[in-house]
Amino acid sequence: MLKNLGLDFQVCPAGIDESVFPGEDAAAYPLRIAMKKALAVAADKEDAIVLAADTAVIVDDDILGKPKSTEEAKTMLQRLSGREHIVVTGIGLVDTAGGRTLSCAEQTIVYFHSLKEAEIDAYLASGEPMDKAGAYGIQGLGALLIRKVDGDYFNVMGLPLSKLYRLLQNLDADILQKTGF
């Protein structure tokens, strides 16, 4: 998504523990993890703006992470079938030169069609669900499972670009100017 905006960036894995705390509010989790990632990477950077994000699929106050098996992916998709759920993405920004941090979260409601067993099995056979929170990707075949989205489509992909743009403006980092727009 950042490439599509014409931005130059470097990917730096944070290598942090992303465990959910006992009793942690599901909607607060992605914001905590995003900020933890941003701070971990920023510790080794000078004169940089560090961006980190974390996305969670939440249904019935449970966080659906990336499935560990096809069976777990199938259970997730069955659980989402015919229902709505919330996708929350937390954004953490650290301006290492200015010593400033900003964070926010975006929520989007996603409504799934009622899925037939054959649809779930075909989607699982594609392999797409296996590296996606909630076992689906809106930007791929998973789009066929979705009836409606209420909110930011890019949030469901993992990075609410409009929200990110507004945060970057607060750090005087105008990405429109950098892209020649």
Secondary structure in CASP SS format (residue, H / E / C, confidence):
PFRMAT SS
TARGET T0000
AUTHOR 0000-0000-0000
METHOD secondary structure of the structure
MODEL  1
M C 1.00
L C 1.00
K H 1.00
N H 1.00
L H 1.00
G C 1.00
L C 1.00
D C 1.00
F C 1.00
Q C 1.00
V C 1.00
C C 1.00
P C 1.00
A C 1.00
G C 1.00
I C 1.00
D C 1.00
E C 1.00
S C 1.00
V C 1.00
F C 1.00
P C 1.00
G C 1.00
E C 1.00
D C 1.00
A C 1.00
A C 1.00
A C 1.00
Y H 1.00
P H 1.00
L H 1.00
R H 1.00
I H 1.00
A H 1.00
M H 1.00
K H 1.00
K H 1.00
A H 1.00
L H 1.00
A H 1.00
V H 1.00
A H 1.00
A C 1.00
D C 1.00
K C 1.00
E C 1.00
D C 1.00
A C 1.00
I E 1.00
V E 1.00
L E 1.00
A E 1.00
A E 1.00
D E 1.00
T E 1.00
A E 1.00
V E 1.00
I E 1.00
V E 1.00
D C 1.00
D C 1.00
D E 1.00
I E 1.00
L E 1.00
G C 1.00
K C 1.00
P C 1.00
K C 1.00
S C 1.00
T H 1.00
E H 1.00
E H 1.00
A H 1.00
K H 1.00
T H 1.00
M H 1.00
L H 1.00
Q H 1.00
R H 1.00
L H 1.00
S C 1.00
G C 1.00
R C 1.00
E E 1.00
H E 1.00
I E 1.00
V E 1.00
V E 1.00
T E 1.00
G E 1.00
I E 1.00
G E 1.00
L E 1.00
V E 1.00
D E 1.00
T C 1.00
A C 1.00
G C 1.00
G C 1.00
R E 1.00
T E 1.00
L E 1.00
S E 1.00
C E 1.00
A E 1.00
E E 1.00
Q E 1.00
T E 1.00
I E 1.00
V E 1.00
Y E 1.00
F E 1.00
H C 1.00
S C 1.00
L C 1.00
K C 1.00
E H 1.00
A H 1.00
E H 1.00
I H 1.00
D H 1.00
A H 1.00
Y H 1.00
L H 1.00
A H 1.00
S H 1.00
G C 1.00
E H 1.00
P H 1.00
M H 1.00
D H 1.00
K C 1.00
A H 1.00
G H 1.00
A H 1.00
Y C 1.00
G C 1.00
I C 1.00
Q C 1.00
G C 1.00
L H 1.00
G H 1.00
A H 1.00
L H 1.00
L H 1.00
I E 1.00
R E 1.00
K E 1.00
V E 1.00
D E 1.00
G C 1.00
D C 1.00
Y H 1.00
F H 1.00
N H 1.00
V H 1.00
M H 1.00
G C 1.00
L C 1.00
P C 1.00
L H 1.00
S H 1.00
K H 1.00
L H 1.00
Y H 1.00
R H 1.00
L H 1.00
L H 1.00
Q H 1.00
N H 1.00
L C 1.00
D C 1.00
A C 1.00
D C 1.00
I H 1.00
L H 1.00
Q H 1.00
K H 1.00
T C 1.00
G C 1.00
F C 1.00
END
